[in-house]
Amino acid sequence: VGTRSLRSALQAVADALTAHGFAAHTEKSDNKLSIVTSHCPFGDVAIEHPVICAVERGMVKGMLSALHGAADVSTVQSLAQGDTFCATSV
């Protein structure tokens, strides 16, 4: 089984997140790829319980691992931190 390019894998992850209510897309900035979600289906619960952001980051990491291979991911912006959207960087 071949693996996808990182960009292709990220797009597939963004599509899966969008299908589950996250309104996600990919972005490239400063030679880093990110998944940006402009809507969180957990709403205010994510703001009150930031651990939900870790769950979302774990989903991204798990899907990327299956599609592309191991990747380091980090949350760079989140609603729980007061940002207007969430972004997970690879």
FENKA-V827293 format. One record per pair of residues at least 4 apart in sequence whose ideal C-beta (glycine too) atoms are under 7 Angstrom apart, sorted by the first residue. I is the first residue (numbers start at 0). GAP is how many residues later the second one is. If there is no record, write none. Layout:
i->I gap->GAP
i->I gap->GAP
This chain:
i->2 gap->64
i->2 gap->65
i->2 gap->66
i->3 gap->4
i->3 gap->5
i->3 gap->8
i->3 gap->63
i->3 gap->64
i->4 gap->4
i->5 gap->4
i->5 gap->27
i->5 gap->62
i->5 gap->84
i->6 gap->4
i->6 gap->26
i->7 gap->4
i->8 gap->4
i->8 gap->55
i->8 gap->58
i->8 gap->59
i->9 gap->4
i->9 gap->16
i->9 gap->23
i->9 gap->25
i->9 gap->80
i->10 gap->4
i->10 gap->15
i->11 gap->4
i->11 gap->55
i->12 gap->4
i->12 gap->22
i->12 gap->47
i->12 gap->50
i->12 gap->51
i->13 gap->4
i->13 gap->10
i->13 gap->11
i->13 gap->12
i->13 gap->21
i->14 gap->4
i->15 gap->4
i->15 gap->47
i->16 gap->5
i->16 gap->7
i->16 gap->18
i->16 gap->20
i->17 gap->4
i->17 gap->5
i->17 gap->6
i->19 gap->21
i->20 gap->18
i->20 gap->20
i->21 gap->15
i->21 gap->17
i->21 gap->18
i->21 gap->19
i->22 gap->14
i->22 gap->15
i->22 gap->16
i->23 gap->11
i->23 gap->12
i->23 gap->13
i->24 gap->11
i->25 gap->7
i->25 gap->8
i->25 gap->9
i->26 gap->7
i->26 gap->9
i->27 gap->5
i->28 gap->5
i->31 gap->57
i->31 gap->58
i->32 gap->57
i->33 gap->42
i->33 gap->53
i->33 gap->54
i->33 gap->55
i->33 gap->56
i->34 gap->25
i->34 gap->53
i->35 gap->49
i->35 gap->51
i->36 gap->48
i->36 gap->49
i->37 gap->47
i->39 gap->6
i->39 gap->39
i->39 gap->46
i->41 gap->4
i->41 gap->10
i->43 gap->4
i->44 gap->4
i->44 gap->7
i->45 gap->6
i->45 gap->7
i->45 gap->33
i->45 gap->34
i->46 gap->32
i->46 gap->33
i->49 gap->30
i->50 gap->4
i->51 gap->4
i->52 gap->4
i->52 gap->22
i->52 gap->25
i->52 gap->27
i->52 gap->33
i->53 gap->4
i->54 gap->4
i->55 gap->4
i->56 gap->4
i->56 gap->16
i->56 gap->18
i->56 gap->31
i->57 gap->4
i->58 gap->4
i->59 gap->4
i->59 gap->13
i->59 gap->28
i->60 gap->4
i->60 gap->10
i->60 gap->12
i->61 gap->4
i->62 gap->4
i->63 gap->4
i->63 gap->7
i->63 gap->9
i->64 gap->4
i->64 gap->5
i->64 gap->6
i->70 gap->19
i->72 gap->15
i->72 gap->16
i->72 gap->17
i->73 gap->15
i->74 gap->13
i->75 gap->11
i->75 gap->13
i->76 gap->4
i->76 gap->6
i->76 gap->8
i->76 gap->9
i->76 gap->10
i->77 gap->5
i->77 gap->8
i->78 gap->4
i->78 gap->7
